[in-house]
Amino acid sequence: MELRNIAIIAHVDHGKTTLVDAFLKQSGAVRANARVQECAMDSNDLERERGITILAKCTAVEWNNFKINIVDTPGHADFGGEVERILSMVDGVVLLVDSAEGPLPQTKFVLSKALEIGLRPIVIVNKVDRQDARPHDVHSEIFDLFAALGASDAQLDFPTLFAVGREGWAVRDLEKDKRTDLTPLFETIVSHVPTPKREIDAPFAMLATTLEYDSYLGRVLTGRIHSGVARVNMPIKALARDGKLIEQGRATKLLSFRGLERTPVESAEAGDIIAIAGLESANVADTLCDPAVEKPLAARSIDPPTLAMTFSVNDSPLAGLDGDKLTTRMIGTRLAREAEGNVAIRLTESEDRDSFEVAGRGELQLGVLIENMRREGFELSISRPRVIFQHDEQGKRLEPIEEVVVDVDEAFTGVVIDKMARRKADLMEMKPSGGGKTRLVFHAPSRGLIGYHGEFLTDTRGTGVMHRLYHGYAPYKGAVESRIAGVLISTETGEANTYALHNLIDRGPQFVAPGDKVYKGMVVGEHTRDVDLDINPLKAKQLTNFRAAMKDDKQFLPPPRVMTLEQAIAYIQDDELVEVTPKAIRLRKRFLDPNDRKRAAKHAAE
């Protein structure tokens, strides 16, 4: 059986995982009458809730005596590290582009990585059934993007298909061909993607590209066999990037991909993608090989993290009520395990060993990590995100810049350009994008975009769409305005009551409801002015023996503003923290005592 290895790459929400669903059904990997939920590859709970792919996953289908290994990759820029390492496993890529939105920042990112290593993409213009579809214009834009990224003549001669992944069909000619199934795509993959190079006679060697934990098998490392043959119980060793021996052991289990399942196999040859269990310390980017091999395989470098947060123990008065994993040791162990399997995350322990700095690609990536930890029973305190600066040879400070592509109605272009200018963004391009919308392209400092997305949705009445992508480092652009409003800070510990909150309505929107537990130093609302205000949300009505003829008027409170984890992280300032527990997300001051806050502010001013 001949072999083909491909990755499906695209911008977020352009239809990768839905297309893989159609692959599985039409290849026979999933029975026609089998009950398979939509986006079967998105097996993680968070992936299903958010409707995005977070982790790269492998599957395989068989078609006309060909085995096609398929890697479904994330589309969001924050998970770009997953895409970068996956490309070393495959010999071809299928690039999906939405027929209405056209190429977007992540399309450019994943395509540039594929072109760099010499892959020849197959292009699919997806969702051609949309009312605002413009497939032929998008096809021209894709060609222009290839040319702008320096594609070779062979890469510019890419095959193009038009498809609707949800309905499971693809055609080469949108006007003439019958829209029946994905056969044209299968045929294109088989003819266009080269057979993997097979050095079967050489010693076994494989570069580990993904890592996961199995309660029964332990560490499971997935990658493509570079050379030789892997057999169950064969002796293997792990080499680091610098050639240093990490450990020796045996391949206790070999797993090959078949549809949605991994099936045990006795052996696998060069070119195939497999998962190996049996080693205890090997990591992503390490080389698993025969004991006779001395040189490790070259691992691709990953773009550096640009954003960092501090993870520390939850020391609020309400600590320990919800979670059961509270200590620094438990938090450190969990973060170290995450950093092992996720090459885009960097972990640093503080000097006093009571907190950890976690650096990643963006707010969403770190937010997903925090959400996973709280679901596992952890309680944490999270600091405001901060960008990671670098310095050039002259010692000048450099900061990360992002390319921001915004699609908004023409009526909102003015307010978006104004808000972005305040955040030191440079407008690079402005053009109509169809459907009465305007596409704006900015180069903006990452620190200026922290917390802006919610404000952007408000300014555009929820109709605007924003996409971000790491662009590079550039000279520091100066101070950027942050949150203008102050906050309302509780001076007491207990349960908030209706009477007190009703009297505080004029002070600003509130984050708590009657009956919610609050504590001294907790942020319970936003002040209408630009200064913080200490308030008492527990103050009860004065009781007297005077009775009015009429009952007291009922006190109605507006619903509190409930923040998601990402919104809370983006909202806080440097002197504030987000308290994260399995059941609650609270905002608080770093120093709960007002006297400690005054001393810290005085020290910072000096």
N, C-alpha and C positions, 0 to 999 in steps of 0.2 A: 504494500500500500504506500503510495507516494505521500509526501508530507509538505504542508505549507504552514508557515507561521505568520500571522498578521495581527496588528493592533488596530482598534477602531478609535480614532481621535477626533475631537471636535470641541467647539465652544460649549459651555454649559447649556443644557436644555435644547440641543439641536437634534436629539433623537438617537443617541448611540445605543443606550440600553434597550430601547424599544426595537431597534433593528436587530440586536442580538436575539431578542425573543423570537422574531420571525425566522432567523437563522436556525434556531433550535427546533422550531416546529416543522419547518419545511425539509430539514435534513433527516428527520426521523429520530433525532436525539431525544425528543419528548413525544410520547404517544399522542395521536390525534385527539383521543378522548380523555387524556390526562388533565387533571385540574391544576393548572399552573397559574399562579398569580402574576399580574402584570409586572413588568420589569423584574423578572425572576432573578437576574444577576444582582440586583440591589437587595442583598440578604440581610444587611445590617438594619436594626430598628431605626437608627437615626437617618439612614439613607431613605427609608420608606417615608418617614415623617416629613423630611425636607424635600423629597422628590429629586435628590441629586445623588450622583455617584461620588463616594468619598475614597474608597479603597479600590485599587486596580485588582481585577479578578480574571482568572483564566477559565476557559471552557474549551471544548473541542467538538467538532461535528464531522461526520463522515458523509461524503458525497461522491458517487461514481468512482469508487476505489481511491479516493483521496481523503486523507485525514487533514482537517484544517484546524489548527490550534488558534483560538481567538482570544485576545486580551481586551477586555472592556476597561477603558481608562476614565479617570475623572475629567470633568470639563471645566471645573472652577480653578481659577489661577492659584488659589491658596494651596491646592493639592498638586501643583505642577511637579513636585519632586517625585510623585508616583509615576507620572508620564515619562519623565527624563530617564529613570532607571529601566522602565519597561521596554523602551525602544531597543535596548541592547539584546532583547530576547527574540526579536522578530526580524523577518526579511522583507516585510512590506507593510504599508499602512493604508487603511481606508479612511479618507478624510471626509467627514460629513459637514455640510454647510446648509443652513436654513435658507429656503428659497425666497424668503421675504427679508430676513435680517442681513443676509450676506456674511462675508468674512468679518469676524469680530476679534478683539484682542487675543483671546485664548486660541482662536484659529491660527492667528499669526505666530503665536508662541510655539504651539505643538508642531506646526508645519516647519518652522525654522529648525527645530531640533531634529525632525525627520530628514530634512534636506541636508543638514550638516553631516550626517553619517552615511549619506549616499542612498537613502531609500527612495524608491520611485512610487509616489502615492497613486492610489485610485481615488478619484473624486466622485462623491455622490451629492447631488443637489437634492436635499430631502424636503419633505413637506410641500410638494408641488401642488397639493390640493388646497392650500390656504387661499383665502379670498384675495389677499394682497401679495400673492406669489409673483415673483418676477424672475423665473429660473434662468432665462438666457442672459439677462443683465448680470445676475449673480455669477454665472459661468464666466463672463468677461472679467468681473472683478477678481475672481479666483486666479485667472491667468495673470492679471496684473500683479497680484500678490506674489505669485511664484516668481515672476520676473524681478520684482522689487527685492525679494529675498535671495537673489543670486542663483536661482535654479539652473542646472545644466540643461543642455539641449534635450538630453534623454528624459530628464525630469519634467521639462516643459511639455513634452509629448505625452501628457497623462490622459488615460481613458476617463471619460465622464459618463455617468449614468444619472438618470432622474428617477426619484423614488418617493414612495409614501411608506415609511417603515411601519406605521401602525396597521396599514392594510396589507403589508407583506408583498409588495411588488416593486420591481425596478425595470427600467427600459433604457435602451441606448438612444432611441429617437422618440422624443416626447409626442410627436404628432402622428407617427406611422405605426409604431410597435404596439402590440396588444399588451394590456396591463394585467398580467395573470399571476406571476410569482417572482421569486428571486433568482430564477435560473440564469438570467444574463449576468447577475453579480457573481454567482458561483463560477460561471465560465470565465469571467474576467479575472477573478482571483487566481484560478488555476493556470491561466495562460500568461498573466502579467507578473505575478509574484514568483521570484526564483525559488528553486528547490534549495533548502539549507545545505551549506557545505558540510560534507560528512567525512571526518577523519576517523573512521571506525578502528583502524589498526593502531592508532596512537593511544597513549595512556589516558584514562578517564580524567576529564576536567570539566568543571561547571562553575559559572559565576552565579552566586546567590543574589536574586533581585527582590524577592519578597520574603518576609518572615511572619509566621503566625504561631500561636500556641494552641496545642491540642491537649485536653486533659488526659488523654490516653497515650498519645504518641510523644508528647513533649514538644520540643522545638521542631517546626516543619519549615524547611527552606525550599523555595521554588525557584527554578531557573531553567535555562536551556543548556542542554549538554553540548559543550564546545567540541569535545573530541572523545573518542573511545566508547566503551559500553559500560553502563551501570548495571550491577547485579545485586540482588538482595544478599545481605551479610558480607559483602566484599569490604575489605579494609579501606578506609579513606582517611584523609586528613584535611584540615582547614588552614589555609594560608591567608594572612592579612595582606593589605595592598602593598606593603613594603617587603613582602616575602617572609615575614616572621611566622613561625609555626604557632598556631593558636591551640590546636588540640588534635588528637588522633582518636579514631573510633571505628565503628562499623555502620554501614547503611542498613539499619534494622527494618526499614520499610521503604518501598518505592511506590509512588502513587502517580498514575497517569489520569488525564482528564477525559471524561466521557460524558458529554452533555452537562447536566447540572451536578454530576457526581464525580468524585475521585475514586478510581478503582485500583486496588493493589495489582502490581505486575511483578514478574520475576526479573525482568531485564528491560532496558531501554537503550536505544542507540543514539549516536551523535545527531544533533539537529532537533530532537524531540524536547518538548517542555515537560518536566516532571517535578514532583515534590519529593524530598528526601527527609527522612527522620532518622535520628540516631546520634546526632551530635548535641552537646550541651552548651557550648560557648560560641559556636560559629554565628556570624552576623551577616546582615545585608552588605554587599560589596566584597565579601570574602570569597576566596576560591576553594571549592570542594574538589578534591582530586585524589588520584592514586598516590600511594606513598612514594612512588618513583619520581613524581613531578616536583621540580624545585622552584620554578618561576610562576608567580600568580598571573591570572588573566587581568588585562587592563580594565579598570572600572571607570565609567564616565563620571566626570566631576559634576557636582550639583550646584546650581545657583545658590548663593548664600542667603540665610534668613535675614529679614529686614525689620522685624518687629519683635519686641521682647516684653514679657510680663513677669512679675514676681509672684510666685506661689508660696504661701506661708500657712502656718497652722491657724485655724479659726479660734481666736481667743476672746470672742464676744461673750456676754453673759448668757446667751442662749446656746452656746456651743455644747455639742454632745447630745442634744435632744432628738435629733433626726438620724444622724449617721453613726457608724460604728468604726470608721477608719479615720482617726483623728490626729495621730502623732506624726512628727516630722519624718521618722523612719519609714512609716507606711507610705507617706506621700512621696518621699525620695525614691523608694523602691519602685513604685508605680510609674513615676516619671522616667526613671532609668530604663524600664522595660519599654516604654513608648519610644524613647530616643533610639533604642536598639533597632526597632523595626521601621522607624520613620526617619529616613536620612535627611529630610528637610527640617527636622527639629534638633536644636542644640541645647543641651542642659548644662548649667553651671551652678555649683553650690556656693552660697554666700560664705563670707569669711567666718561669721559667727555660727554657721551651720544651722540656722533656724529658718532658712528660707531658700528657695531655688529660683534662679532666673531661667525661664524657658523662652527660647527664641524660635520663631517660625516665620512663615511666609505672609501671614495676615491674620486679621481678627477672626475670620471664619474658621481657619484651621485650628487656632488656639481655642476658640469657643467650642468646637467639636470635641477637643480633648477634655476640656473642663466638663462638658455635658456628659461625656462617657464616664468620667470619674465620679460625678455626683450620682449617677445611676448605679454605680458599683458600691455606693455607701460612703464615699469620702465627704468630709467637710473641709472647706478651704477658704482662705482669704486671698483675693486676687487684686493686684494693683492695676493702675491705669496703664494701657499699652504705651510703649515708648519706642521710637525708632532707633536703629543701630547705626551710629555714625561711623565714618571712616575718615582717614586723613591722606592727602596726597603727598608727593615728595617734598613739597614746600611747607608742609605742616598745616595747610588749609583744610578746614572741616568740610567733608562731603556728606550729603544725605541721600537716602534712597528716593528716586523719582518714579512715579507710576504713570502709565499711559491710561487715560480715562476716556472711554467712549460713551457718550450720552445721547440717547434718542428721546427727544421731547417734542411736544406740540409747539408750533411756532409761537404761540402766545406766551410760553414760559421761557423762551430762550434768554430773554433779558435778565430775569432774576437768577437763572442758573449761571450765566456768564459773570454777573456781579458777585454772587456768592463764591464762585470758584476763584475770581480775581482776589478776593479778600484772603483766600487761602494760598496765595502766591502761585496760582496755577497760570500757565501760559496757554492761550488758545492757539492750537496748531492748525485746525481745519474746521470749516463750517460749510455744510452742504445739505440739500434736501435728501431725505432718505425714503420718500414715498409715503403715501397715506396721510399727507398733511403734517408729517413730522420732519424735524431738522436734526441732523447728526452733528454733534460737536465733539471734537477731539482735543483733549487737553494733556499737557505734561504737568503734573502736580506733585508736590512733595507728599510723601506718605503721611507725615505727621499732620498735614492740613486736612487729610481725608478722614482722620479718626473721628467718628461720631457724626459725620456729615450725611450719611445715607438716609437716616430718618428725617432730617431737615429737608433733604432733597425731595423725598416723597411728599412731604407736606407742601413744599413750594410748587410742585407740579400736579397737585391734587391726585396723587397716586398713579398718574399716567406715564411718568417718566421711567426710563430703563437705563441703568448705569452698569458698565462693565469696566473692571480695573485689571491692570497687568503690570508687573514689575518691569520697568524700563531700563534702569541703571542708576549709577550714582552721579551726582552733579554738585557743584558748589552750593553751600548753605545759603538759603534764600531769605534769612531773617526771621523775625518773630511772626508767628501766625496767631490770629485771634482764636481764643478757645471759648468755652461756654460762658455766656454773658451773665446769666442769672445766678444768684446765690441759692442756698438750700435752707430748708427748715430743719433744725436739729432738736431732737428730743432732749429734755433736761431731766426726765424721770424714767423709771423702769416699771413696767406693768402692762396693762391692757388699755389700748386707746378706747375712748368712749365717744358717743355721738355728740354730746353737749360740747366737749372741748373742740372736736373737729369742726363742728358747725360754726363756732366762733372764729375759726382760723381760715374759713373759706376765702376771705378777702386777701389773705396773705399769699395765696398762690395754690396751684394744683397739688393734691396730696397723693402720696404713694401707699398709704395704709387705710384700712377700713375699720369701723368700730369692731372691737373684739380682738384685733390683731395684737400680738405681743410686740412691744417696743422696749428699748433700753436706752439708757443715758449715752448720748453720742451717736445714736442711730439717725440716719437721714430719713425723715418722714414726709418730705414734700419739697417743692421748688418755690423759692421766694420770688416775688414779682420784681424785686430790686436786685442789684448786682452785689449784695453783701449777704453773708450768712446770718441767720436769725435763730436764736435759741427760743424754743417754745415748749409748752407743757401740754401734750396731747391727752393727759390723764385728768385734767382739771374737771371736777364734778360740779353740778349745780348746787348753789348754796341752799340748804334746807331750812325753811322757816315754818311757823305755824299759820302763816297767812295763806288763805285759799281764795283764788279768784272765782268769780261766778262761772267763767268759761274755762274749760280745760286748756292746758298749754297747747299752743299751735304745734302741730307735728313738724319735726325738723327733718327736712329732706337734704341729703348729701349727694353731690355728684359722685359718680363712680370713681374710685381711685385709679390713677395711672399705673397699670401693671406692665412692667418692663420684661422683655425677654433677656436671656443671658447676654447676647451680643449687644443689645441696647444698653443694658446696665454697664457693661464694660466700656462702651464708647462714651457713656454719659459722665462718668466720674472724673474728678480732677486729681492732681498729684497728691493731695492731702487726704484722699478718700480711698476706700476699699470696697470691693463687692464681696459680701459674705455669701458663700454658696454651700447649700446643704441639699440632701436628697429631696426635701420637700419645700424649700424656700430659697428665694434670691433676695437679699436685703442689701441696702446701701448703708454705709457707715463712715464716720470719720476715722482716719488712721489712729488718732489719739482720742479716746472716748472722753477724757476729762477736759473740760474747757480751759483750765489753767495750763495743762500740758499743751493744748493747741496754741495758746497765746505764746508760750515759751518757744515752741517750734517755729511759729510765724516770725517772731522777733529774731531768732537765730538765722532763719532763711534770709531775712532782710539785710542782716549784717554781712 
